[in-house]
């Protein structure tokens, strides 16, 4: 009898050990790691006849989303000519890091740089820390607002300058399904001690998936400077259509 009880106890202990081992294996399985999601878009517009024109655009974007941290980086460039006269020459890039305090609130640090030969902006560098809030955040839609102080370093019309600013921004994205999305963003950058000197940068676009890695993008970029370089217009608008490769 004692022998039978001992056998039962040994089998029970062995079974519990196997179950514990299985549980440990389940807990220690590697979780799915967030990865960088990137795309490169290229666009070309050309016309010949009474007026010869060419416009070449390029765009690179990448981002990574983690439970508490978000990274976004991007760069875009455009070059154009009309009747062999240059009418577009711009290069822009940005990097932004967000740290989430909870599901909605986050702190951010952002840096952006611009060169625009036609607007006589040799360079314009904007640095801005601040706070942001997600009004909507789910798999289909995100809507966020950001606010913070900033500093702008620029060479405009051959003159170097540096001044403090504020940054008020808004970002929106909506995925209709797996094949189409809409995005829109805008930022307002006024000089703190001279509010009539301000910048507004805005973009709105649509993307349609063609294949698993190829998509079509159509977007409008608008850059407004209330006090541009002498002899330059204060508003620059670009309508771009491009093919994007995702990787």
C-alpha positions in Angstrom: 0.0 0.0 0.0 2.8 2.4 0.9 4.5 1.5 -2.3 1.4 2.4 -4.3 1.1 5.7 -2.5 4.8 6.5 -3.2 4.3 5.7 -6.9 1.3 8.0 -7.1 3.2 10.9 -5.4 6.1 10.5 -7.7 3.8 10.6 -10.8 2.0 13.6 -9.4 5.3 15.4 -8.8 6.6 14.6 -12.3 3.3 15.8 -13.9 3.5 19.1 -11.9 7.1 19.6 -13.0 6.2 19.0 -16.6 3.4 21.6 -16.4 5.6 24.1 -14.7 8.2 23.6 -17.4 5.6 24.1 -20.1 4.5 27.3 -18.3 8.0 28.6 -18.2 8.5 27.9 -21.8 5.4 29.9 -22.7 6.5 32.9 -20.6 10.0 33.0 -22.0 9.0 32.8 -25.7 10.4 35.9 -27.4 7.9 38.6 -28.0 7.4 40.2 -31.4 9.8 43.1 -31.6 8.9 46.4 -33.1 10.7 47.0 -36.4 11.5 50.1 -38.5 8.9 50.6 -41.3 10.3 52.6 -44.2 9.5 53.9 -47.6 11.2 55.7 -50.5 9.1 57.6 -53.0 10.2 59.0 -56.4 8.3 61.4 -58.6 8.9 62.8 -62.1 7.0 65.4 -64.1 8.2 66.4 -67.5 6.6 68.5 -70.4 7.9 69.4 -73.8 6.6 71.7 -76.6 5.8 75.3 -76.1 7.2 75.1 -72.6 9.9 72.6 -71.5 9.6 71.7 -67.8 10.9 69.1 -65.5 10.3 68.4 -61.8 12.0 65.6 -59.9 11.0 64.8 -56.3 12.3 62.3 -53.8 11.1 61.3 -50.3 12.3 59.0 -47.6 10.4 58.2 -44.4 10.9 55.7 -41.6 9.4 55.2 -38.2 9.4 52.8 -35.3 6.6 52.4 -32.7 7.3 50.8 -29.3 5.1 50.7 -26.2 6.8 53.8 -24.6 8.9 55.2 -27.4 8.3 56.4 -31.0 10.9 57.4 -33.6 10.1 59.2 -36.9 12.7 60.4 -39.5 12.3 61.7 -43.0 13.8 63.6 -45.8 12.5 65.0 -49.1 14.0 66.9 -52.0 12.8 68.6 -55.2 14.5 70.0 -58.3 12.7 71.6 -61.2 13.4 73.7 -64.4 11.2 75.6 -66.8 12.7 76.4 -70.2 16.2 75.6 -68.7 15.6 78.1 -65.8 15.7 76.6 -62.3 12.4 77.1 -60.5 12.7 74.5 -57.7 15.5 73.6 -55.5 14.7 72.3 -52.0 16.1 69.9 -49.5 14.3 69.1 -46.2 14.8 66.7 -43.3 13.5 66.0 -39.8 13.9 63.7 -36.9 11.5 63.3 -33.9 11.5 61.2 -30.8 8.4 60.8 -28.6 8.4 59.3 -25.1 4.9 58.3 -23.9 4.0 59.0 -20.3 0.7 57.1 -20.7 -1.6 56.1 -23.6 -2.3 59.8 -24.5 0.4 62.1 -23.2 4.0 62.2 -24.5 7.1 64.4 -24.5 8.9 65.0 -27.7 12.2 66.4 -29.1 12.2 67.5 -32.8 14.9 68.8 -35.1 14.3 69.9 -38.7 16.5 71.5 -41.4 15.6 73.2 -44.7 17.5 74.5 -47.8 15.5 76.3 -50.4 17.5 78.0 -53.2 14.5 79.6 -54.8 13.3 81.2 -51.6 16.8 82.3 -50.8 17.0 80.2 -47.7 20.5 78.9 -47.5 19.6 77.0 -44.4 17.0 77.0 -41.7 17.4 74.7 -38.6 14.6 74.4 -36.1 15.0 72.7 -32.7 12.0 72.1 -30.5 11.2 70.1 -27.3 7.6 69.9 -26.1 4.6 67.9 -25.1 2.0 66.2 -27.2 -1.4 64.6 -26.7 -3.2 61.9 -28.7 -6.9 62.8 -29.0 -7.4 59.6 -31.1 -5.1 56.6 -31.1 -6.1 53.2 -32.5 -5.3 50.9 -35.4 -7.2 53.0 -38.0 -6.9 56.6 -36.8 -4.5 58.9 -35.0 -4.9 62.5 -34.1 -2.3 64.4 -32.0 -1.5 68.0 -31.1 1.9 69.2 -30.0 3.2 72.4 -28.2 6.6 73.6 -27.1 9.3 76.2 -27.3 11.8 76.3 -30.0 14.9 77.9 -31.5 15.4 78.7 -35.2 18.8 79.2 -36.8 18.8 80.5 -40.4 20.6 82.2 -43.2 18.1 84.2 -45.2 19.1 86.5 -48.0 22.7 86.1 -47.0 22.1 87.2 -43.4 22.6 84.9 -40.4 20.1 85.0 -37.6 18.9 83.1 -34.5 15.7 83.6 -32.6 13.4 81.8 -30.2 10.0 80.6 -31.3 7.0 78.6 -30.3 5.8 75.5 -32.1 2.1 74.5 -32.3 1.5 71.4 -34.4 -1.2 68.9 -35.4 -0.9 65.4 -37.0 -3.6 63.2 -38.4 -3.7 59.9 -40.2 -6.6 57.6 -41.1 -6.4 54.1 -42.7 -9.6 53.4 -44.7 -8.5 49.8 -45.1 -5.3 47.8 -45.9 -5.0 49.6 -49.3 -5.7 53.3 -48.7 -4.7 55.9 -46.2 -5.0 59.7 -45.7 -2.5 61.8 -43.8 -2.3 65.5 -42.9 -0.1 67.6 -40.7 0.5 71.3 -40.0 2.9 73.3 -37.8 2.9 77.0 -36.8 6.2 78.6 -35.8 5.9 82.3 -34.6 8.9 84.2 -33.3 8.3 84.8 -29.6 9.4 88.5 -29.5 8.1 89.3 -33.0 4.8 87.5 -33.7 4.4 88.9 -37.2 7.4 86.9 -38.2 6.1 83.3 -38.5 6.3 80.2 -40.5 3.6 77.7 -41.4 4.4 74.2 -42.9 1.5 72.0 -44.0 1.0 68.7 -45.9 -1.9 66.6 -46.9 -1.8 63.4 -49.0 -3.3 60.1 -50.0 -1.6 56.8 -50.5 -3.0 53.8 -52.4 -1.4 50.3 -52.3 -0.7 48.8 -55.7 1.2 45.7 -54.6 2.6 44.5 -51.2 5.6 46.7 -51.5 4.6 49.4 -54.1 2.1 52.2 -53.6 1.0 55.5 -55.3 1.2 58.7 -53.3 -0.3 62.1 -54.1 0.2 64.9 -51.7 0.4 68.7 -51.5 3.1 70.6 -49.5 2.6 74.2 -48.5 5.4 76.4 -47.0 4.4 79.9 -45.9 6.8 82.5 -44.5 5.2 85.8 -43.4 8.5 87.6 -43.9 10.3 86.0 -46.8 13.6 87.2 -48.3 13.3 90.5 -50.2 11.9 90.0 -53.7 10.5 86.5 -52.9 6.9 85.3 -52.5 5.8 84.2 -49.1 4.0 81.0 -50.2 5.4 77.9 -51.9 3.1 75.1 -52.9 4.0 71.7 -54.4 1.7 69.1 -55.8 3.5 65.8 -56.0 2.6 62.3 -57.3 5.1 59.6 -56.7 5.6 55.8 -56.6 6.7 54.6 -53.2 8.6 51.4 -52.3 8.1 50.0 -48.8 10.6 48.0 -46.9 
